[in-house]
Amino acid sequence: MKLYELTETYSELLNLDLEEHDLSIVLDSLQGTVAEKAEGILMVMKTLEAEQDAYTKEIARLNDLKSKAKKKVDSMKDYLSYNLQQMNINKLDTPLFKLSFRKSESLVIDEINEVPDFFKTIEHSVKIDKNNLKAHIKTTNGGVSGCHIETKQNLQIK
C-alpha cells in the first residue's frame, strides 16, 4: 500500500463508527505501516542527499581539470605564437588548420594617477574609460601621461 493510500484509509477509519478497542488495533497497524513507508522515503532522501554531495565534489574535480586544460591550451598557444613570430611566419595553412596573426591594440595604463580625471569614472574603485582614452590618443597623435598604446600580435586559429 502506498503512503497516500494509507492516508486515505486513516481518514476513512476516523469517520467510521468503530469501537475504541477495534479502532486502536487498526490504527496501530496502520501507524507501523506508515512508519515503514516514512522510513523508506527518508532512506531515499538520504541517498539523494549523498548523490548531491557526490555531484558537487565531481563538479569541483571537473572544474579543476577544465582549468588545467585551459592553462595547457594557453601555454601551447603562446609557445606556437612565439615560435612562429621568431621565424617571421605570419600565415600558415595546413590541411586541417589555418594560422594567421592579426594586429590588435590594447591600452596599457602605466600610472593610473597620471591619467587625467576626464577619462576616469569613479565608482568603488577608479575605472578608466579605455576606449575613449585610446581614441583620444589616436586622434590627437599625442600622448596622455600615464599610458601608451601597445601593438600586439594575436594568433587566430580557424
MARMISE-96744 format. One line per field, with one value per atom (N, C-alpha, C): residue number from 0; x negated, y negated, z negated; atom name; residue in three letters. Coordinates in Angstrom, 3 decimals. Last residue first. Example, Ala and Ser with C-alpha at 12.3 -4.5 7.8 and 13.67 -1.06 7.14 Angstrom:
BEGIN
i	(1,1,1,0,0,0)
xx	(-12.850,-13.670,-12.900,-13.190,-12.300,-13.200)
yy	(2.250,1.060,-0.030,5.690,4.500,3.300)
zz	(-7.080,-7.140,-7.870,-7.800,-7.800,-7.800)
at	(N,CA,C,N,CA,C)
aa	(SER,SER,SER,ALA,ALA,ALA)
! end
This chain:
BEGIN
i	(157,157,157,156,156,156,155,155,155,154,154,154,153,153,153,152,152,152,151,151,151,150,150,150,149,149,149,148,148,148,147,147,147,146,146,146,145,145,145,144,144,144,143,143,143,142,142,142,141,141,141,140,140,140,139,139,139,138,138,138,137,137,137,136,136,136,135,135,135,134,134,134,133,133,133,132,132,132,131,131,131,130,130,130,129,129,129,128,128,128,127,127,127,126,126,126,125,125,125,124,124,124,123,123,123,122,122,122,121,121,121,120,120,120,119,119,119,118,118,118,117,117,117,116,116,116,115,115,115,114,114,114,113,113,113,112,112,112,111,111,111,110,110,110,109,109,109,108,108,108,107,107,107,106,106,106,105,105,105,104,104,104,103,103,103,102,102,102,101,101,101,100,100,100,99,99,99,98,98,98,97,97,97,96,96,96,95,95,95,94,94,94,93,93,93,92,92,92,91,91,91,90,90,90,89,89,89,88,88,88,87,87,87,86,86,86,85,85,85,84,84,84,83,83,83,82,82,82,81,81,81,80,80,80,79,79,79,78,78,78,77,77,77,76,76,76,75,75,75,74,74,74,73,73,73,72,72,72,71,71,71,70,70,70,69,69,69,68,68,68,67,67,67,66,66,66,65,65,65,64,64,64,63,63,63,62,62,62,61,61,61,60,60,60,59,59,59,58,58,58,57,57,57,56,56,56,55,55,55,54,54,54,53,53,53,52,52,52,51,51,51,50,50,50,49,49,49,48,48,48,47,47,47,46,46,46,45,45,45,44,44,44,43,43,43,42,42,42,41,41,41,40,40,40,39,39,39,38,38,38,37,37,37,36,36,36,35,35,35,34,34,34,33,33,33,32,32,32,31,31,31,30,30,30,29,29,29,28,28,28,27,27,27,26,26,26,25,25,25,24,24,24,23,23,23,22,22,22,21,21,21,20,20,20,19,19,19,18,18,18,17,17,17,16,16,16,15,15,15,14,14,14,13,13,13,12,12,12,11,11,11,10,10,10,9,9,9,8,8,8,7,7,7,6,6,6,5,5,5,4,4,4,3,3,3,2,2,2,1,1,1,0,0,0)
xx	(-41.572,-40.255,-40.119,-43.148,-43.074,-41.673,-45.320,-43.958,-43.984,-47.280,-47.187,-45.718,-47.999,-47.144,-46.987,-50.349,-50.052,-49.239,-49.930,-50.151,-49.872,-50.953,-50.501,-50.881,-49.857,-50.764,-50.172,-49.786,-49.128,-50.187,-50.081,-50.521,-49.747,-50.025,-49.580,-50.176,-50.863,-50.447,-49.988,-49.718,-50.615,-50.029,-49.131,-48.489,-49.359,-50.529,-50.491,-49.702,-48.989,-49.758,-49.630,-47.274,-48.670,-49.569,-44.633,-45.471,-46.942,-43.570,-43.141,-44.033,-44.833,-44.966,-44.635,-44.033,-45.463,-45.674,-41.232,-41.828,-43.317,-40.957,-40.540,-41.173,-41.834,-42.565,-42.234,-39.843,-41.238,-42.061,-37.585,-37.639,-39.082,-38.350,-38.004,-38.117,-38.783,-39.891,-39.571,-38.008,-37.295,-38.352,-39.034,-39.367,-38.566,-38.104,-37.972,-38.184,-38.722,-38.946,-38.899,-35.985,-37.403,-37.532,-33.406,-34.057,-35.567,-33.844,-32.858,-33.414,-34.489,-34.704,-33.522,-36.169,-34.841,-35.049,-38.376,-38.112,-36.640,-39.018,-38.901,-38.548,-39.282,-38.242,-37.982,-41.569,-40.301,-39.173,-44.421,-43.509,-42.158,-46.746,-45.709,-44.742,-48.335,-48.719,-47.690,-47.357,-47.216,-47.574,-48.073,-46.671,-46.484,-50.527,-50.364,-48.979,-50.046,-51.318,-51.191,-47.743,-47.826,-49.107,-47.447,-48.155,-48.259,-45.106,-45.627,-46.257,-45.792,-45.189,-45.872,-45.146,-45.730,-45.028,-46.158,-45.156,-45.886,-46.631,-47.056,-45.870,-46.737,-46.059,-46.520,-48.133,-48.181,-47.374,-47.033,-47.430,-47.442,-46.491,-47.014,-47.373,-44.232,-44.809,-45.223,-44.223,-44.094,-44.699,-44.531,-43.453,-43.202,-46.658,-45.429,-44.248,-47.655,-47.886,-46.627,-49.129,-47.984,-48.414,-50.078,-50.449,-49.167,-51.581,-50.429,-50.898,-53.898,-52.660,-51.404,-56.940,-55.845,-54.548,-59.351,-58.731,-57.664,-60.259,-60.624,-60.018,-59.085,-60.544,-61.036,-56.401,-56.863,-58.382,-56.412,-56.067,-56.557,-57.088,-57.990,-57.684,-54.847,-56.210,-57.143,-52.720,-52.755,-54.173,-53.398,-53.277,-53.402,-53.318,-54.518,-54.516,-50.658,-51.751,-53.044,-49.414,-49.141,-50.244,-50.350,-50.711,-50.492,-49.146,-50.595,-51.052,-46.426,-47.002,-48.517,-46.292,-45.965,-46.581,-46.937,-47.786,-47.555,-44.798,-46.167,-47.115,-42.715,-42.759,-44.157,-43.331,-43.341,-43.424,-42.944,-44.270,-44.377,-40.174,-41.123,-42.526,-39.214,-38.937,-39.936,-39.988,-40.544,-40.363,-38.364,-39.811,-40.492,-35.851,-36.249,-37.757,-35.935,-35.904,-36.284,-35.898,-37.002,-37.073,-33.444,-34.687,-35.893,-31.759,-31.783,-33.069,-32.239,-32.612,-32.675,-31.144,-32.579,-33.057,-28.470,-29.185,-30.695,-27.894,-27.852,-28.619,-28.090,-28.996,-29.041,-25.976,-27.350,-28.360,-23.854,-24.109,-25.538,-24.045,-24.304,-24.605,-23.231,-24.600,-24.991,-20.600,-21.495,-22.953,-19.661,-19.701,-20.601,-19.852,-20.609,-20.749,-18.023,-19.424,-20.322,-15.657,-16.112,-17.592,-15.523,-15.705,-16.216,-15.071,-16.266,-16.561,-12.597,-13.769,-15.065,-11.001,-11.139,-12.380,-11.265,-11.699,-11.925,-10.070,-11.473,-12.047,-7.478,-8.227,-9.721,-6.847,-6.830,-7.662,-7.033,-7.875,-7.972,-5.066,-6.455,-7.412,-2.831,-3.200,-4.659,-2.800,-2.985,-3.419,-2.320,-3.526,-3.839,0.147,-0.985,-2.304,1.768,1.506,0.289,1.808,1.226,0.902,3.069,1.714,1.049,5.589,4.711,3.269,6.590,6.399,5.424,6.634,5.886,5.562,8.329,6.933,6.077,10.765,10.132,8.650,11.319,11.104,10.357,11.640,10.638,10.292,13.804,12.498,11.389,15.736,15.451,14.026,16.495,15.928,15.752,17.779,18.245,17.778,15.445,16.291,16.659,13.611,15.007,15.959,11.201,11.616,13.088,11.091,11.269,11.744,10.581,11.840,12.125,7.971,9.094,10.437,6.594,6.579,7.752,6.954,7.514,7.622,5.454,6.891,7.573,2.915,3.516,5.026,2.497,2.586,3.234,2.299,3.419,3.609,-0.074,1.158,2.397,-1.831,-1.635,-0.341,-0.523,-1.296,-0.931,-0.846,0.000,-0.893)
yy	(-28.786,-28.550,-27.112,-30.908,-29.507,-29.249,-33.597,-33.197,-31.760,-35.315,-34.146,-33.774,-38.700,-37.674,-36.525,-41.001,-40.023,-38.900,-44.480,-43.069,-42.230,-47.677,-46.843,-45.400,-49.931,-48.823,-47.979,-53.240,-52.193,-51.170,-54.368,-54.323,-53.220,-56.538,-55.392,-55.464,-58.795,-57.654,-56.460,-61.396,-60.988,-59.800,-60.751,-61.155,-60.576,-61.927,-61.014,-61.611,-62.436,-62.864,-61.862,-62.225,-61.839,-62.287,-62.572,-63.746,-63.469,-60.072,-61.224,-62.434,-58.355,-58.126,-59.376,-59.432,-59.324,-59.168,-59.125,-60.452,-60.430,-56.344,-57.164,-58.545,-55.737,-55.215,-56.032,-57.010,-57.417,-56.972,-55.549,-56.990,-57.487,-52.963,-53.216,-54.706,-53.269,-52.942,-53.231,-54.975,-54.741,-54.505,-53.500,-54.390,-53.974,-53.610,-52.872,-53.854,-53.237,-54.065,-53.178,-51.889,-51.964,-52.818,-52.357,-51.915,-51.934,-54.916,-54.007,-53.635,-57.298,-56.936,-56.106,-57.181,-57.030,-56.553,-59.205,-58.310,-58.316,-61.113,-59.749,-58.745,-63.392,-63.362,-61.938,-63.206,-62.808,-62.694,-61.891,-62.988,-62.474,-59.730,-59.842,-60.944,-59.461,-60.476,-60.654,-57.322,-58.659,-59.775,-55.075,-55.482,-56.900,-54.466,-55.104,-55.713,-52.861,-52.773,-53.325,-51.031,-52.120,-51.935,-50.308,-49.897,-51.122,-49.278,-50.393,-49.864,-47.386,-47.466,-48.581,-46.322,-47.309,-47.233,-43.874,-44.458,-45.431,-42.141,-43.164,-43.590,-38.665,-39.934,-40.912,-35.831,-36.830,-38.031,-32.474,-33.812,-34.728,-29.219,-30.082,-31.424,-26.749,-27.945,-28.851,-23.142,-24.438,-25.545,-20.826,-20.896,-22.293,-21.196,-20.530,-20.678,-24.587,-23.148,-22.474,-27.662,-26.818,-25.363,-30.553,-29.161,-28.373,-33.703,-32.940,-31.533,-34.743,-35.446,-34.679,-33.984,-33.343,-33.987,-34.610,-35.582,-34.948,-33.042,-32.629,-33.544,-34.302,-34.281,-33.882,-33.714,-35.101,-35.159,-30.978,-31.450,-32.879,-31.044,-30.431,-30.848,-32.397,-32.899,-32.352,-30.664,-32.052,-32.610,-28.324,-28.322,-29.735,-29.319,-28.674,-28.715,-30.179,-31.137,-30.594,-27.680,-28.750,-29.810,-26.343,-25.842,-26.904,-27.916,-27.775,-27.310,-27.521,-28.866,-28.810,-24.731,-25.292,-26.675,-24.642,-23.952,-24.507,-26.094,-26.596,-25.950,-24.365,-25.714,-26.301,-22.146,-22.003,-23.369,-23.266,-22.778,-22.644,-23.778,-24.875,-24.472,-21.164,-22.135,-23.285,-20.103,-19.542,-20.509,-21.727,-21.761,-21.220,-20.908,-22.309,-22.463,-18.249,-18.525,-19.968,-18.711,-17.968,-18.265,-20.029,-20.706,-20.026,-17.974,-19.252,-20.000,-16.106,-15.779,-17.042,-17.415,-17.100,-16.798,-17.503,-18.749,-18.516,-14.768,-15.610,-16.908,-14.045,-13.433,-14.272,-15.551,-15.800,-15.245,-14.288,-15.722,-16.060,-11.687,-11.905,-13.380,-12.241,-11.752,-11.930,-12.932,-13.937,-13.531,-10.462,-11.598,-12.717,-9.006,-8.577,-9.736,-10.410,-10.369,-9.960,-9.813,-11.203,-11.249,-7.052,-7.557,-8.998,-7.110,-6.451,-6.924,-8.405,-9.053,-8.424,-6.440,-7.745,-8.463,-4.434,-4.190,-5.496,-5.714,-5.330,-5.074,-5.909,-7.143,-6.834,-3.182,-3.992,-5.258,-2.514,-1.826,-2.634,-4.212,-4.382,-3.706,-3.104,-4.486,-4.726,-0.636,-0.683,-2.075,-1.500,-0.714,-0.751,-2.686,-3.525,-2.801,-0.483,-1.473,-2.325,0.771,1.500,0.536,-1.234,-0.794,-0.071,-1.289,-2.465,-2.098,1.245,0.929,-0.240,0.913,2.028,1.717,-1.281,-1.401,-0.284,-0.248,-1.374,-1.475,1.662,2.082,0.992,-0.053,1.007,1.452,-1.669,-2.268,-1.226,-0.603,-0.543,-1.063,-2.885,-1.636,-1.749,-4.451,-4.324,-2.961,-6.264,-5.099,-5.057,-8.310,-8.654,-7.481,-7.054,-8.025,-8.403,-5.572,-4.876,-5.824,-7.582,-6.837,-6.127,-8.372,-9.327,-8.605,-5.960,-6.532,-7.501,-5.780,-4.748,-5.274,-8.015,-7.936,-6.933,-7.224,-8.467,-8.452,-4.960,-4.820,-6.051,-6.184,-5.271,-5.055,-7.554,-8.338,-7.462,-5.336,-6.250,-7.060,-2.215,-3.448,-4.392,1.181,0.000,-1.247)
zz	(37.075,37.692,38.101,34.910,35.316,35.836,34.607,34.952,35.444,32.297,33.146,33.353,32.305,31.724,32.713,31.466,32.495,31.827,30.527,30.234,31.467,29.506,30.611,30.312,27.062,27.349,28.461,26.096,26.891,27.271,22.662,24.056,24.771,19.743,20.534,21.932,18.411,17.604,18.395,20.483,19.413,18.648,23.732,22.484,21.393,26.774,25.649,24.502,29.913,28.760,27.645,31.979,32.190,31.048,31.634,31.382,31.656,32.180,32.973,32.773,30.299,31.737,32.548,27.834,28.136,29.643,28.092,27.912,28.285,28.187,29.336,29.262,25.584,26.740,27.988,24.081,23.925,25.135,24.880,25.086,25.031,24.007,25.410,25.736,21.220,22.103,23.567,18.731,19.985,21.065,15.710,16.818,18.050,12.392,13.632,14.776,9.003,10.187,11.422,7.106,7.431,8.692,6.916,5.687,5.858,9.152,8.572,7.207,11.460,10.061,9.576,14.387,13.821,12.391,16.276,15.152,14.773,18.056,18.565,17.474,16.527,17.562,18.048,15.001,14.390,15.413,16.791,16.439,15.932,15.273,16.294,15.871,13.046,14.018,15.126,11.622,11.027,11.992,13.105,13.067,12.515,15.184,13.872,13.818,17.449,16.730,15.314,19.005,18.037,17.236,22.303,21.095,20.194,24.639,23.860,22.590,27.483,26.158,25.396,30.754,29.861,28.527,33.089,32.205,31.305,36.114,35.168,34.328,36.487,36.756,35.701,38.025,36.965,37.408,38.653,39.095,37.884,39.789,38.744,39.354,40.373,40.955,39.805,40.458,39.795,40.645,42.028,41.045,40.484,43.831,44.297,43.317,43.134,43.064,43.587,43.615,43.954,43.880,41.985,42.220,42.477,41.602,42.071,42.372,40.648,40.292,40.689,39.492,40.225,39.750,38.218,39.121,40.011,36.249,37.608,38.662,34.106,34.166,35.560,34.633,34.744,34.835,34.094,35.437,35.640,31.325,32.295,33.726,30.204,30.022,31.108,30.944,31.379,31.318,29.549,31.004,31.563,26.882,27.414,28.933,26.687,26.515,27.115,27.031,27.985,27.904,24.772,26.097,27.172,22.778,22.827,24.209,23.335,23.380,23.510,22.879,24.198,24.344,20.146,21.117,22.527,19.080,18.891,19.897,19.778,20.335,20.218,18.187,19.643,20.318,15.646,16.033,17.548,15.772,15.567,16.000,15.992,17.049,16.973,13.533,14.773,15.939,11.909,11.753,13.013,12.771,12.965,12.838,11.880,13.320,13.623,9.101,9.717,11.214,8.825,8.419,9.069,9.694,10.415,10.093,7.672,9.058,9.908,5.470,5.489,6.907,6.321,6.003,6.053,6.511,7.721,7.492,3.818,4.792,6.068,2.771,2.313,3.309,4.131,4.310,3.901,3.083,4.510,4.781,0.487,0.706,2.171,1.026,0.439,0.634,1.943,2.864,2.338,-0.444,0.728,1.717,-1.997,-2.406,-1.225,-0.551,-0.692,-1.060,-0.954,0.409,0.359,-3.723,-3.202,-1.779,-3.829,-4.421,-3.927,-2.636,-1.988,-2.516,-4.589,-3.206,-2.455,-6.749,-6.833,-5.443,-5.787,-6.064,-6.125,-5.670,-4.445,-4.643,-8.407,-7.424,-6.133,-9.423,-9.860,-8.874,-8.218,-7.901,-8.279,-9.508,-8.057,-7.626,-12.096,-11.809,-10.327,-11.725,-12.121,-11.876,-11.173,-10.122,-10.468,-13.636,-12.498,-11.349,-15.150,-15.494,-14.324,-13.904,-13.816,-14.159,-14.669,-13.238,-13.083,-17.458,-16.855,-15.393,-17.786,-18.203,-17.602,-16.835,-16.137,-16.504,-18.766,-17.375,-16.592,-21.015,-21.024,-19.602,-20.265,-20.550,-20.493,-17.468,-18.896,-19.111,-14.847,-15.370,-16.872,-12.520,-13.900,-14.441,-10.498,-10.779,-12.260,-10.361,-10.104,-10.382,-10.734,-11.745,-11.582,-8.380,-9.655,-10.748,-6.495,-6.433,-7.758,-7.224,-7.305,-7.321,-6.700,-8.045,-8.218,-3.934,-4.812,-6.243,-3.101,-2.812,-3.755,-3.991,-4.498,-4.285,-2.459,-3.909,-4.525,0.016,-0.227,-1.728,-0.282,-0.112,-0.318,-0.516,-1.639,-1.483,0.803,0.899,-0.251,0.000,0.000,0.000)
at	(N,CA,C,N,CA,C,N,CA,C,N,CA,C,N,CA,C,N,CA,C,N,CA,C,N,CA,C,N,CA,C,N,CA,C,N,CA,C,N,CA,C,N,CA,C,N,CA,C,N,CA,C,N,CA,C,N,CA,C,N,CA,C,N,CA,C,N,CA,C,N,CA,C,N,CA,C,N,CA,C,N,CA,C,N,CA,C,N,CA,C,N,CA,C,N,CA,C,N,CA,C,N,CA,C,N,CA,C,N,CA,C,N,CA,C,N,CA,C,N,CA,C,N,CA,C,N,CA,C,N,CA,C,N,CA,C,N,CA,C,N,CA,C,N,CA,C,N,CA,C,N,CA,C,N,CA,C,N,CA,C,N,CA,C,N,CA,C,N,CA,C,N,CA,C,N,CA,C,N,CA,C,N,CA,C,N,CA,C,N,CA,C,N,CA,C,N,CA,C,N,CA,C,N,CA,C,N,CA,C,N,CA,C,N,CA,C,N,CA,C,N,CA,C,N,CA,C,N,CA,C,N,CA,C,N,CA,C,N,CA,C,N,CA,C,N,CA,C,N,CA,C,N,CA,C,N,CA,C,N,CA,C,N,CA,C,N,CA,C,N,CA,C,N,CA,C,N,CA,C,N,CA,C,N,CA,C,N,CA,C,N,CA,C,N,CA,C,N,CA,C,N,CA,C,N,CA,C,N,CA,C,N,CA,C,N,CA,C,N,CA,C,N,CA,C,N,CA,C,N,CA,C,N,CA,C,N,CA,C,N,CA,C,N,CA,C,N,CA,C,N,CA,C,N,CA,C,N,CA,C,N,CA,C,N,CA,C,N,CA,C,N,CA,C,N,CA,C,N,CA,C,N,CA,C,N,CA,C,N,CA,C,N,CA,C,N,CA,C,N,CA,C,N,CA,C,N,CA,C,N,CA,C,N,CA,C,N,CA,C,N,CA,C,N,CA,C,N,CA,C,N,CA,C,N,CA,C,N,CA,C,N,CA,C,N,CA,C,N,CA,C,N,CA,C,N,CA,C,N,CA,C,N,CA,C,N,CA,C,N,CA,C,N,CA,C,N,CA,C,N,CA,C,N,CA,C,N,CA,C,N,CA,C,N,CA,C,N,CA,C,N,CA,C,N,CA,C,N,CA,C,N,CA,C,N,CA,C,N,CA,C,N,CA,C,N,CA,C,N,CA,C,N,CA,C,N,CA,C,N,CA,C,N,CA,C,N,CA,C,N,CA,C)
aa	(LYS,LYS,LYS,ILE,ILE,ILE,GLN,GLN,GLN,LEU,LEU,LEU,ASN,ASN,ASN,GLN,GLN,GLN,LYS,LYS,LYS,THR,THR,THR,GLU,GLU,GLU,ILE,ILE,ILE,HIS,HIS,HIS,CYS,CYS,CYS,GLY,GLY,GLY,SER,SER,SER,VAL,VAL,VAL,GLY,GLY,GLY,GLY,GLY,GLY,ASN,ASN,ASN,THR,THR,THR,THR,THR,THR,LYS,LYS,LYS,ILE,ILE,ILE,HIS,HIS,HIS,ALA,ALA,ALA,LYS,LYS,LYS,LEU,LEU,LEU,ASN,ASN,ASN,ASN,ASN,ASN,LYS,LYS,LYS,ASP,ASP,ASP,ILE,ILE,ILE,LYS,LYS,LYS,VAL,VAL,VAL,SER,SER,SER,HIS,HIS,HIS,GLU,GLU,GLU,ILE,ILE,ILE,THR,THR,THR,LYS,LYS,LYS,PHE,PHE,PHE,PHE,PHE,PHE,ASP,ASP,ASP,PRO,PRO,PRO,VAL,VAL,VAL,GLU,GLU,GLU,ASN,ASN,ASN,ILE,ILE,ILE,GLU,GLU,GLU,ASP,ASP,ASP,ILE,ILE,ILE,VAL,VAL,VAL,LEU,LEU,LEU,SER,SER,SER,GLU,GLU,GLU,SER,SER,SER,LYS,LYS,LYS,ARG,ARG,ARG,PHE,PHE,PHE,SER,SER,SER,LEU,LEU,LEU,LYS,LYS,LYS,PHE,PHE,PHE,LEU,LEU,LEU,PRO,PRO,PRO,THR,THR,THR,ASP,ASP,ASP,LEU,LEU,LEU,LYS,LYS,LYS,ASN,ASN,ASN,ILE,ILE,ILE,ASN,ASN,ASN,MET,MET,MET,GLN,GLN,GLN,GLN,GLN,GLN,LEU,LEU,LEU,ASN,ASN,ASN,TYR,TYR,TYR,SER,SER,SER,LEU,LEU,LEU,TYR,TYR,TYR,ASP,ASP,ASP,LYS,LYS,LYS,MET,MET,MET,SER,SER,SER,ASP,ASP,ASP,VAL,VAL,VAL,LYS,LYS,LYS,LYS,LYS,LYS,LYS,LYS,LYS,ALA,ALA,ALA,LYS,LYS,LYS,SER,SER,SER,LYS,LYS,LYS,LEU,LEU,LEU,ASP,ASP,ASP,ASN,ASN,ASN,LEU,LEU,LEU,ARG,ARG,ARG,ALA,ALA,ALA,ILE,ILE,ILE,GLU,GLU,GLU,LYS,LYS,LYS,THR,THR,THR,TYR,TYR,TYR,ALA,ALA,ALA,ASP,ASP,ASP,GLN,GLN,GLN,GLU,GLU,GLU,ALA,ALA,ALA,GLU,GLU,GLU,LEU,LEU,LEU,THR,THR,THR,LYS,LYS,LYS,MET,MET,MET,VAL,VAL,VAL,MET,MET,MET,LEU,LEU,LEU,ILE,ILE,ILE,GLY,GLY,GLY,GLU,GLU,GLU,ALA,ALA,ALA,LYS,LYS,LYS,GLU,GLU,GLU,ALA,ALA,ALA,VAL,VAL,VAL,THR,THR,THR,GLY,GLY,GLY,GLN,GLN,GLN,LEU,LEU,LEU,SER,SER,SER,ASP,ASP,ASP,LEU,LEU,LEU,VAL,VAL,VAL,ILE,ILE,ILE,SER,SER,SER,LEU,LEU,LEU,ASP,ASP,ASP,HIS,HIS,HIS,GLU,GLU,GLU,GLU,GLU,GLU,LEU,LEU,LEU,ASP,ASP,ASP,LEU,LEU,LEU,ASN,ASN,ASN,LEU,LEU,LEU,LEU,LEU,LEU,GLU,GLU,GLU,SER,SER,SER,TYR,TYR,TYR,THR,THR,THR,GLU,GLU,GLU,THR,THR,THR,LEU,LEU,LEU,GLU,GLU,GLU,TYR,TYR,TYR,LEU,LEU,LEU,LYS,LYS,LYS,MET,MET,MET)
! end
